[in-house]
Amino acid sequence: MTDATSAKTSRRSHHWRRDVTELAALFTAVAVADAIANLIGHQPDGPYLLIASAVALAVTAGFHTWWARRHSHAPPPPASTDGRARGDGDADHADSALPQALSASTPSDPAPTAAPAAEDTVLWRMRATVRDAPGSLAALCDALARLRVDILTLQTHPLARGTVDEFLLRAPASLPAQQLSRAVSAAGGSSTWIERADTHDLVDAPTRVLGLATRTALDAAELPLALRQLLGRCTIHSLPTASVTGRETGETAPVEGVLEETVMRLRDPSGGSITIERPFLPFTPTEFARARALVELDARLGPRVPRGGHVLTLPEGNEITVRRADQGDLRAAREMHDRCSEQTLRLRYHGPVHDADRYLDHLLSPRFGRTLAVQTASGRLVALGHLLWDGDETEVALLVEDDWQRRGIGSKLLGRLVALAIEGGCESIYAVTQSSNTGMVAAMRALSLPLDYQIEEGTLVITARLDATPVRSLPPYEQASR
């Protein structure tokens, strides 16, 4: 900007001096011409000399005009297509040269070259530890640029020594993950990890964290899912202070939490502790602070479950309401147990019937999953469906009162649970039952999902894949070659 201003100022100064010089020369020429006219006009041949001088001046002026046109100082033509760059002095004439370039175009000019087809790309999430020194991150970015990799987002996680940089990358589909990892390692990155990403990862980190906080504020059962989405692929266990049988487990955690490389432990607001494990990738202090803030938000808000329900009509015409259940439904659930037969309870809980009531307090807690209750128009509880967070897997379980079985309640309830699992980002669900439980098998088959069956000593495990072609088809994390 300063150079352009100086150039304009120098040109204005040059034009002013030239105008003064030409004006002085004009006055001088007039004065000399007047002196010569006075001197020659009084001579006998004076008029002829003046006419001859006028003719000579006219010829001289015509010659000067012809010479100026032949050796014009007009700006040079635009740069030719041979790639020669325009000089700095030509930049002042860019605007005047543009019309000339446009007018020079003729139909005989070759057609413009078609733009190259867009290259197929894929999204990657990558982490790398770089030295805390000037130029370290620049060298890594330069290595990615040479591979035609576009950096969409970048997050930094400061450490005591070095910095963990988390990238969201758009890379050519033909670029193997191993080559990308090797290039990062060669540029100075260490502890490099990479996995496939999807379009949901394009949301920036602050927006994503606020969304997870909102979901947690509306539903206490969202906390484990929010932690999993916040921290990536990890295993989350909620460990209560007492077991189902009432025995003290001694599970607890300090208020400030504990961070140990690939494991973090936080105090569960409902009692006990939450253990989060990610064996392939150590947690950073930044991730630990975010997880602890989410748990503190859950503790401040207290127990909460969204209210409202969906009214469904059974094939026989009766209407039922499907709604969320919590520990406030404990008494109604126990009364339903009393109306169920021993065979129904045995198929559901796979153990002694007298222990069935002990499981209800655990099952109805939003910390361990989501529970749906089915009640009749009179408000009577006749069925329960559970979606349980089991580490990094998800279990479904159903219990329908004997008098309300074979009316389609189990299928409708299971469909609602699958919708909740998909909403929570689960890739599969599984049900543990007995091979003689034909009702549960029929309900799982009615989902029209790919099913896997495993039978061992009379116990049947049916796994339904919610996404037959998951986006993340690679292992959880792939260590870079060093």
Residue pairs with C-beta under 8 A, 6 or more apart in sequence:
7 92
36 53
37 50
40 46
40 49
40 50
41 47
41 50
43 49
75 90
75 92
75 93
75 96
75 97
76 90
76 93
77 97
77 100
77 101
78 86
78 97
78 98
78 100
78 101
79 85
79 86
86 94
90 97
119 148
119 172
119 173
120 172
120 173
120 174
121 150
121 170
121 171
121 172
121 173
122 170
122 171
122 172
122 173
122 196
123 152
123 168
123 169
123 170
123 171
123 196
123 197
123 198
123 199
123 201
123 202
124 167
124 168
124 169
124 170
124 171
124 177
124 180
124 194
124 195
124 196
124 197
125 166
125 167
125 168
125 169
125 194
125 195
125 196
125 197
125 201
125 232
126 166
126 167
126 169
126 180
126 181
126 184
126 192
126 193
126 194
127 164
127 165
127 166
127 167
127 191
127 192
127 193
127 194
127 281
128 140
128 164
128 165
128 167
128 184
128 189
128 190
128 191
128 192
128 193
129 159
129 162
129 163
129 164
129 165
129 189
129 190
129 191
129 192
130 136
130 137
130 140
130 162
130 163
130 165
130 188
130 189
130 190
131 162
131 188
132 158
132 161
132 162
132 163
136 188
137 163
137 165
139 187
139 188
140 165
140 184
140 187
140 188
140 189
141 151
142 187
143 183
143 184
143 186
143 187
144 151
144 167
144 169
144 180
144 183
144 184
146 183
147 171
147 172
147 175
147 179
147 180
147 183
148 171
148 172
148 175
149 169
149 170
149 171
149 172
149 175
149 180
150 169
150 170
150 171
151 167
151 168
151 169
152 167
152 168
152 169
152 170
152 202
153 167
153 168
153 202
153 204
153 205
154 165
154 166
154 167
154 168
155 165
155 166
155 205
156 163
156 164
156 165
156 166
157 163
157 164
157 165
157 166
157 284
157 285
157 286
157 287
158 285
158 286
159 284
159 285
162 190
164 191
164 284
165 189
168 197
168 201
168 202
169 180
171 180
177 194
177 474
177 478
178 480
178 481
180 194
181 192
181 194
181 478
181 480
181 481
182 480
182 481
184 192
184 480
185 192
185 480
185 481
185 482
189 480
190 482
192 479
192 480
193 280
193 281
193 477
193 478
193 479
193 480
194 477
194 478
194 480
195 233
195 472
195 474
195 475
195 476
195 477
195 478
196 471
196 472
196 473
196 474
198 471
198 472
203 211
208 229
208 230
209 230
209 290
212 222
212 226
212 229
212 230
212 294
213 226
213 294
213 297
215 222
215 225
215 226
216 222
216 223
216 226
216 294
216 297
216 298
217 297
217 301
218 304
218 306
219 304
219 305
219 306
219 366
220 270
220 298
220 301
220 303
220 304
220 305
220 366
220 367
221 305
221 366
221 367
221 369
221 370
223 274
223 294
223 295
223 298
223 367
224 236
224 238
224 274
224 367
224 389
225 389
225 424
225 425
226 294
227 234
227 236
227 274
227 276
227 291
227 294
227 295
228 234
228 236
228 392
228 425
229 425
230 287
230 290
230 291
230 294
231 276
231 278
231 283
231 287
231 291
232 278
232 281
233 278
233 392
233 476
233 477
234 276
234 277
234 278
234 392
235 276
235 277
235 278
235 391
235 392
236 274
236 275
236 276
236 277
236 389
236 391
236 392
237 274
237 275
237 277
237 391
238 268
238 272
238 273
238 274
238 367
238 368
238 389
239 249
239 251
239 268
239 272
239 273
239 274
239 275
240 249
240 251
240 268
240 271
240 272
240 362
241 248
241 249
241 250
241 251
241 252
241 271
241 272
242 248
242 249
243 249
244 355
244 358
244 359
244 362
245 355
245 358
246 358
249 272
251 272
251 273
252 267
252 272
252 273
253 265
253 266
253 267
253 268
253 273
253 274
254 267
255 267
256 292
257 264
257 265
257 266
257 267
257 288
257 291
257 292
257 295
258 264
258 265
259 283
259 285
259 288
261 282
261 283
262 277
262 278
262 279
262 280
262 281
262 282
262 283
263 275
263 276
263 277
263 278
263 283
264 275
264 276
264 283
264 288
264 291
265 273
265 274
265 275
265 276
266 273
266 274
266 276
266 291
266 292
266 295
267 273
267 274
267 295
268 274
268 295
268 367
269 295
269 298
269 299
269 302
270 303
270 365
270 367
274 295
276 283
276 291
280 476
280 477
280 479
281 477
303 326
303 327
303 366
304 366
305 324
305 325
305 326
305 366
306 324
307 323
307 324
308 323
309 321
309 322
309 323
309 324
310 321
310 322
310 323
310 416
311 319
311 320
311 321
312 319
312 320
312 321
312 322
312 412
313 319
314 320
314 407
314 408
314 409
315 407
315 408
316 407
318 376
318 377
318 407
319 377
320 374
320 375
320 376
320 377
320 382
320 409
321 374
321 375
321 376
321 377
322 372
322 373
322 374
322 412
322 413
322 416
323 372
323 373
323 375
324 370
324 371
324 372
324 373
325 333
325 364
325 371
325 372
325 373
325 384
326 364
326 365
326 366
326 371
327 361
327 364
327 365
329 364
329 373
329 381
330 360
330 361
330 364
332 373
332 381
333 360
333 364
333 373
333 381
333 384
334 357
334 360
335 381
336 381
336 382
336 383
336 384
336 399
336 401
337 345
337 356
337 357
337 360
339 401
339 402
339 403
340 399
340 401
340 402
341 402
342 353
344 399
344 400
344 401
344 402
344 405
345 353
345 356
345 399
346 353
347 433
347 434
347 436
347 437
347 440
348 356
348 397
348 398
348 399
349 355
349 356
349 359
350 432
350 433
350 434
350 459
362 368
363 369
363 371
363 384
363 386
363 388
364 371
368 388
368 389
369 386
369 387
369 388
369 389
369 394
369 395
370 386
370 387
370 417
370 420
371 384
371 385
371 386
371 387
372 384
372 385
372 386
372 387
372 413
372 416
372 417
372 420
373 381
373 383
373 384
373 385
374 381
374 382
374 383
374 384
374 385
374 400
374 404
374 409
374 413
375 381
375 382
376 382
382 400
382 401
382 403
382 404
382 409
383 398
383 399
383 400
383 401
383 404
383 409
383 410
383 413
384 398
384 399
385 396
385 397
385 398
385 399
385 413
385 414
385 416
385 417
386 395
386 396
386 397
386 398
386 417
387 394
387 395
387 396
387 417
387 420
387 421
387 429
388 394
388 395
388 396
388 397
393 428
393 430
394 421
394 424
394 426
394 428
394 429
394 430
395 429
395 430
395 431
395 432
396 414
396 417
396 418
396 421
396 429
396 430
396 431
397 431
397 432
398 410
398 413
398 414
398 431
398 440
398 443
400 409
400 410
400 413
400 439
405 439
406 439
410 439
410 440
410 443
411 442
411 443
411 446
414 443
414 444
414 446
414 447
415 447
417 429
418 429
418 447
418 449
418 464
418 466
421 429
421 466
422 466
426 466
427 465
427 466
427 467
427 470
428 463
428 464
428 465
428 466
429 463
429 464
429 466
430 461
430 462
430 463
430 464
431 440
431 444
431 461
431 462
431 464
432 459
432 460
432 461
433 440
433 441
433 459
433 460
433 462
434 458
434 459
434 460
435 455
435 458
435 459
435 460
437 460
440 462
441 460
441 462
444 451
444 462
444 464
445 451
447 464
449 464
449 465
449 466
450 464
450 465
450 468
451 462
451 463
451 464
451 465
452 462
452 463
452 465
453 460
453 461
453 462
454 460
454 461
454 463
455 461
